Amino acid sequence: MKIVKRFAPVLLLLCLPVFVLQAGEKTTVTPYGYVKLDAIYETGAGSHGNYVLWAKDPGNSDGIFYLTARQTRLGIKLKGISFGKFNVTGRVEVDFHASGVPENKAYNFMRHAFLKASNGSFSIIAGQTSDIISPLFPSTLNYTVAWGSGNIGYRRPQLSFRQDWKTGKNIFTLQAGIMRTITADYDGDGINDGIASGMPTFQGRIGAKFGLGANASLQLGFSAHYGESKGLVNYTTDSINVDFLLAFAKFKIVAEYFQGKNLGAFLGGIVQNINTITNREIEAKGYFVNAQAALSPKLSFSFGYGMDDPDDATLLAGMRAKNTTLFGNFVVKLSPSLKIGLEISNWITDYFNTAQQKSLRFQNSWIFTF
């Protein structure tokens, strides 16, 4: 019975196409996903083993080796329902990175579950999906795409909207939404301090994409968020962010910058929120920059650097004080559905008034997409 309960979401995901297809002839259901095996060797222990957010400790002098298929991803896209000028689409997606379970008995982990109503220029999203703020990410084989080392923004339940205005080759965008405030129960009263605030977290972004000629474009965005938590001590979370994307036919540069406080739920501040001794939010700033190149239809490269730097004045001894990653990878497409990749990344993590830790990480990935 416990097994049935644990895997009920996956069973529902697999059965959902049958239910939806009976709802109307115009509804289409498209499964997608990939099977992924990662073989990883690192010289010092990373934060989470199968993936890394920061360097944790020196580890075994002989190195550490992992094999995992947890990033395997399953999803369905729903399309075709309409009302008036709006088309309604949906998406449900899981992987298997649930924590606290044996490696060979991984449970499903919800990533996305949302519906979208759009008339082409205006859209509404209801459900769980990615944050509005800091929408870009580097191309990595590591599961966590430079989170904790310069890239912020995650996924959470939301009700949000987007309005696009197109003028010639240029597109201007306005986005805003209310989000679930993700935090802890700091005062231990049995009520999460985020929901105890009685208000959601607010996010917004303004952006522009400029056409620069044949197969070239420049995208710029400015985003921000604000939220509160309420307990014996009240805290706030906020950020201001800039995103940049310069794209050509076979080459692109992706970059973001952030600055804010209490950003652990957004994977900033090296995933640290509050100094509970001084009752102060941890302040941080950081950035990442990533160059991606498709040298041929079968070979692509990605190189990048990221840095997350909490303010020392908000830290205690032993807390993570600075985190950097330098990474590079290449991916070879052996067939339309099969590709392999190799990534090398160097992680350096400073701890406040404690020894610095390092990890050099080698990752080989085998990916079958469908």
C-alpha positions as CSV (number, residue, x, y, z in Angstrom):
1,M,0.0,0.0,0.0
2,K,2.9,2.4,0.8
3,I,4.4,1.7,-2.6
4,V,1.1,2.5,-4.3
5,K,0.8,5.8,-2.5
6,R,4.4,6.8,-3.3
7,F,4.0,6.1,-7.0
8,A,0.4,7.3,-7.4
9,P,1.5,10.6,-9.1
10,V,3.5,8.6,-11.7
11,L,0.6,6.3,-12.3
12,L,-1.7,9.2,-12.7
13,L,0.7,10.8,-15.1
14,L,0.7,7.7,-17.3
15,C,-3.0,7.3,-17.2
16,L,-3.9,11.0,-17.7
17,P,-3.8,10.8,-21.5
18,V,-6.6,8.2,-21.4
19,F,-8.8,10.5,-19.3
20,V,-8.0,13.6,-21.3
21,L,-8.5,12.0,-24.7
22,Q,-12.1,11.1,-23.6
23,A,-12.8,14.7,-22.8
24,G,-12.9,15.9,-26.4
25,E,-11.6,15.1,-29.8
26,K,-9.6,18.3,-30.1
27,T,-7.4,17.6,-27.2
28,T,-4.0,16.2,-28.0
29,V,-1.5,14.6,-25.5
30,T,2.2,14.5,-26.3
31,P,4.5,12.5,-24.0
32,Y,8.1,13.7,-23.8
33,G,11.2,13.3,-21.7
34,Y,14.6,11.5,-21.6
35,V,16.4,8.7,-19.9
36,K,19.8,9.9,-18.5
37,L,22.6,8.1,-16.8
38,D,25.4,10.2,-15.1
39,A,28.8,8.7,-14.2
40,I,30.5,11.2,-11.9
41,Y,34.0,11.3,-10.3
42,E,35.0,14.1,-8.0
43,T,38.2,14.8,-6.0
44,G,36.4,16.2,-3.0
45,A,32.8,15.8,-1.8
46,G,30.3,18.0,-3.4
47,S,27.2,19.1,-1.6
48,H,24.7,16.5,-2.8
49,G,26.7,13.7,-4.5
50,N,24.6,13.1,-7.7
51,Y,24.7,16.8,-8.3
52,V,26.6,19.7,-6.8
53,L,25.7,23.1,-5.5
54,W,28.9,23.8,-3.5
55,A,32.1,22.0,-2.3
56,K,31.4,20.4,1.1
57,D,34.6,18.9,2.5
58,P,37.8,17.3,1.2
59,G,36.3,13.8,1.0
60,N,38.3,10.7,0.4
61,S,41.8,11.2,-1.0
62,D,41.1,8.5,-3.5
63,G,38.2,10.4,-4.9
64,I,34.4,9.8,-5.0
65,F,32.4,8.0,-7.7
66,Y,28.7,8.0,-8.4
67,L,26.4,6.4,-10.9
68,T,22.8,7.7,-11.1
69,A,19.8,7.7,-13.3
70,R,17.7,10.0,-11.1
71,Q,17.7,12.9,-13.6
72,T,15.6,10.8,-16.0
73,R,12.6,13.0,-16.8
74,L,9.0,12.2,-17.8
75,G,6.3,14.6,-18.9
76,I,3.2,15.2,-20.9
77,K,2.1,18.2,-22.9
78,L,-1.7,18.9,-23.3
79,K,-2.9,21.0,-26.2
80,G,-6.0,21.8,-28.2
81,I,-8.7,23.0,-25.7
82,S,-9.9,26.5,-26.6
83,F,-12.4,29.1,-25.5
84,G,-12.9,32.3,-27.4
85,K,-9.6,33.5,-28.8
86,F,-7.7,31.6,-26.1
87,N,-6.0,28.2,-26.4
88,V,-5.4,26.2,-23.3
89,T,-2.4,24.1,-22.9
90,G,-1.0,22.2,-20.0
91,R,2.1,20.4,-18.8
92,V,3.0,17.9,-16.1
93,E,6.6,16.8,-15.5
94,V,8.5,14.8,-13.0
95,D,12.0,13.5,-12.4
96,F,13.4,11.2,-9.6
97,H,15.5,13.5,-7.4
98,A,13.4,13.1,-4.3
99,S,15.6,13.1,-1.2
100,G,16.0,10.6,1.6
101,V,15.4,7.4,-0.4
102,P,17.8,4.6,-1.6
103,E,19.6,5.3,-4.9
104,N,18.0,2.3,-6.7
105,K,14.5,3.0,-5.4
106,A,14.1,6.7,-6.2
107,Y,10.7,8.3,-5.9
108,N,9.1,10.8,-8.4
109,F,9.7,14.5,-7.8
110,M,7.2,17.0,-9.2
111,R,8.8,19.7,-11.4
112,H,6.0,21.3,-13.4
113,A,2.2,21.0,-13.2
114,F,0.4,23.9,-14.7
115,L,-2.1,25.1,-17.3
116,K,-1.7,28.0,-19.7
117,A,-4.3,30.1,-21.4
118,S,-3.0,32.2,-24.3
119,N,-4.3,34.2,-27.2
120,G,-0.8,34.6,-28.7
121,S,0.2,37.9,-27.1
122,F,-1.4,37.6,-23.6
123,S,-1.1,34.5,-21.4
124,I,-2.1,33.3,-17.9
125,I,-0.3,30.5,-16.1
126,A,-1.9,28.7,-13.1
127,G,0.0,25.9,-11.4
128,Q,3.6,25.1,-10.5
129,T,6.4,26.1,-12.9
130,S,9.5,28.3,-13.1
131,D,9.9,31.7,-11.4
132,I,9.4,34.8,-13.4
133,I,12.6,36.4,-12.1
134,S,16.0,35.5,-13.7
135,P,14.6,33.2,-16.4
136,L,17.8,32.2,-18.1
137,F,20.2,29.3,-17.2
138,P,23.5,28.0,-18.4
139,S,23.9,24.8,-20.4
140,T,25.3,22.2,-18.0
141,L,25.2,18.4,-17.6
142,N,25.2,19.0,-13.8
143,Y,21.5,18.8,-12.7
144,T,21.5,22.2,-10.9
145,V,22.5,24.6,-13.7
146,A,24.8,26.8,-11.5
147,W,22.3,27.2,-8.7
148,G,24.1,28.3,-5.6
149,S,26.9,29.7,-7.7
150,G,25.5,32.7,-9.5
151,N,22.1,31.5,-11.0
152,I,18.9,32.1,-9.0
153,G,15.3,31.2,-9.7
154,Y,13.5,27.9,-9.1
155,R,9.9,26.6,-9.4
156,R,6.9,27.2,-7.2
157,P,3.1,27.3,-7.3
158,Q,1.9,30.5,-8.9
159,L,-0.8,32.5,-10.7
160,S,1.0,34.7,-13.3
161,F,0.5,36.5,-16.5
162,R,2.6,37.7,-19.5
163,Q,1.9,40.3,-22.1
164,D,4.0,40.6,-25.3
165,W,4.0,43.5,-27.7
166,K,5.6,42.9,-31.1
167,T,6.8,45.7,-33.3
168,G,8.6,44.6,-36.4
169,K,11.4,42.2,-35.3
170,N,11.3,43.4,-31.7
171,I,9.2,42.1,-28.8
172,F,8.6,43.8,-25.5
173,T,7.4,41.8,-22.5
174,L,5.7,42.5,-19.2
175,Q,5.3,39.7,-16.6
176,A,3.9,39.6,-13.1
177,G,2.6,37.0,-10.7
178,I,1.8,35.9,-7.1
179,M,3.7,32.9,-5.8
180,R,3.7,30.6,-2.9
181,T,6.1,31.9,-0.2
182,I,8.5,29.0,0.4
183,T,10.2,29.2,3.8
184,A,10.6,27.3,7.1
185,D,8.8,27.3,10.4
186,Y,11.4,29.3,12.2
187,D,9.4,29.8,15.4
188,G,8.4,26.1,15.7
189,D,4.6,26.8,16.1
190,G,3.6,24.2,13.5
191,I,2.7,26.8,10.9
192,N,5.1,27.6,8.1
193,D,6.2,31.2,8.5
194,G,5.7,32.0,4.8
195,I,2.0,31.1,4.8
196,A,1.6,32.7,8.2
197,S,2.3,36.1,6.6
198,G,-1.1,36.0,5.0
199,M,0.3,37.2,1.6
200,P,2.0,35.7,-1.4
201,T,5.4,36.5,-2.8
202,F,5.2,39.0,-5.7
203,Q,7.4,38.7,-8.8
204,G,7.7,40.8,-11.9
205,R,9.8,41.3,-15.0
206,I,10.1,43.7,-17.9
207,G,12.0,42.5,-21.0
208,A,12.8,43.2,-24.6
209,K,14.1,41.1,-27.5
210,F,15.6,42.9,-30.4
211,G,16.1,41.4,-33.8
212,L,19.6,42.1,-35.1
213,G,19.3,40.7,-38.6
214,A,19.5,37.1,-39.9
215,N,19.4,34.6,-37.1
216,A,20.7,37.1,-34.5
217,S,18.9,38.7,-31.5
218,L,19.6,40.5,-28.2
219,Q,17.4,39.9,-25.1
220,L,17.5,42.1,-22.0
221,G,15.4,41.8,-18.9
222,F,15.0,43.4,-15.5
223,S,13.2,41.5,-12.7
224,A,12.4,41.7,-9.0
225,H,10.6,39.9,-6.2
226,Y,9.3,40.6,-2.7
227,G,7.9,38.4,0.0
228,E,7.4,38.2,3.8
229,S,7.4,35.6,6.5
230,K,5.8,36.0,9.9
231,G,6.7,34.4,13.2
232,L,8.4,35.4,16.5
233,V,10.7,37.3,14.1
234,N,9.4,38.6,10.8
235,Y,11.6,38.4,7.7
236,T,11.5,39.6,4.2
237,T,12.9,38.3,0.9
238,D,13.7,40.4,-2.1
239,S,15.9,40.6,-5.2
240,I,16.7,42.7,-8.2
241,N,18.0,40.9,-11.3
242,V,19.2,41.5,-14.8
243,D,19.3,38.9,-17.6
244,F,21.1,39.1,-20.9
245,L,21.1,36.8,-24.0
246,L,22.9,37.5,-27.2
247,A,22.2,34.8,-29.8
248,F,23.5,34.1,-33.3
249,A,22.8,31.1,-35.6
250,K,25.4,28.8,-33.9
251,F,26.6,30.8,-30.9
252,K,25.1,32.5,-27.9
253,I,26.1,34.2,-24.7
254,V,23.9,33.9,-21.6
255,A,24.4,36.0,-18.4
256,E,22.5,37.0,-15.3
257,Y,23.2,39.2,-12.3
258,F,21.3,39.2,-8.9
259,Q,21.3,41.0,-5.7
260,G,19.0,40.5,-2.7
261,K,18.5,38.9,0.7
262,N,16.9,35.7,2.2
263,L,17.3,33.9,-1.2
264,G,17.7,30.3,-0.1
265,A,14.3,29.3,-1.6
266,F,15.5,30.9,-4.9
267,L,18.8,29.0,-4.6
268,G,20.8,32.2,-4.0
269,G,23.0,33.1,-1.1
270,I,24.6,29.7,-1.6
271,V,21.2,28.3,-0.6
272,Q,21.1,30.1,2.8
273,N,18.3,32.2,4.2
274,I,18.5,33.5,7.7
275,N,21.1,34.0,10.4
276,T,18.9,32.7,13.3
277,I,21.4,33.9,15.9
278,T,21.4,37.6,14.8
279,N,17.9,37.3,13.3
280,R,19.2,38.9,10.1
281,E,18.4,37.9,6.5
282,I,21.5,36.8,4.6
283,E,22.4,39.3,1.9
284,A,24.1,38.1,-1.3
285,K,24.9,39.1,-4.9
286,G,26.2,37.1,-7.8
287,Y,26.3,36.3,-11.5
288,F,27.0,33.8,-14.1
289,V,28.1,34.0,-17.7
290,N,27.9,31.1,-20.2
291,A,29.0,30.8,-23.9
292,Q,27.3,28.1,-26.0
293,A,28.4,27.0,-29.4
294,A,26.9,24.5,-31.9
295,L,29.9,23.7,-34.1
296,S,27.8,21.2,-36.1
297,P,24.4,19.5,-36.0
298,K,26.1,16.7,-34.0
299,L,28.6,18.6,-31.7
300,S,28.0,21.4,-29.2
301,F,30.1,23.1,-26.5
302,S,29.4,25.1,-23.4
303,F,31.8,27.1,-21.2
304,G,30.9,29.2,-18.2
305,Y,31.7,30.8,-14.8
306,G,29.4,31.6,-11.9
307,M,29.8,33.3,-8.5
308,D,27.6,33.6,-5.4
309,D,28.9,35.9,-2.7
310,P,26.9,36.4,0.6
311,D,27.7,39.4,2.7
312,D,30.1,38.4,5.5
313,A,28.4,40.8,7.8
314,T,25.3,38.7,7.8
315,L,27.1,35.3,8.4
316,L,28.2,33.2,11.3
317,A,31.4,31.1,11.5
318,G,31.1,28.0,9.4
319,M,28.4,29.4,7.0
320,R,29.1,29.4,3.3
321,A,30.8,32.8,2.4
322,K,31.5,32.5,-1.3
323,N,31.0,29.9,-4.0
324,T,32.4,29.8,-7.5
325,T,32.3,27.3,-10.4
326,L,34.2,27.2,-13.6
327,F,32.8,24.6,-16.1
328,G,33.0,23.3,-19.6
329,N,31.3,20.6,-21.5
330,F,30.7,19.1,-24.9
331,V,27.8,17.0,-26.2
332,V,27.9,14.7,-29.2
333,K,24.7,13.6,-30.9
334,L,25.1,10.0,-32.0
335,S,21.5,9.9,-33.5
336,P,18.4,12.1,-33.4
337,S,17.5,10.6,-30.0
338,L,20.9,9.6,-28.4
339,K,23.6,11.8,-27.2
340,I,26.6,11.6,-24.9
341,G,28.4,14.4,-23.0
342,L,31.4,15.1,-20.8
343,E,31.6,18.0,-18.4
344,I,34.5,19.1,-16.2
345,S,33.7,21.6,-13.4
346,N,35.9,23.1,-10.6
347,W,34.1,24.2,-7.4
348,I,35.7,26.4,-4.8
349,T,33.7,27.3,-1.6
350,D,34.8,29.7,1.1
351,Y,33.4,29.3,4.6
352,F,33.3,32.2,7.0
353,N,36.2,31.8,9.5
354,T,36.5,28.2,8.4
355,A,38.7,26.3,5.8
356,Q,38.0,26.7,2.1
357,Q,36.8,23.5,0.3
358,K,37.4,22.4,-3.3
359,S,36.1,19.8,-5.7
360,L,37.1,19.0,-9.2
361,R,34.3,17.1,-10.9
362,F,34.1,14.9,-14.0
363,Q,30.7,14.0,-15.4
364,N,29.9,11.7,-18.3
365,S,26.2,11.6,-19.4
366,W,24.3,9.3,-21.6
367,I,20.9,10.7,-22.7
368,F,18.1,9.1,-24.7
369,T,15.4,11.7,-25.6
370,F,11.8,11.1,-26.8
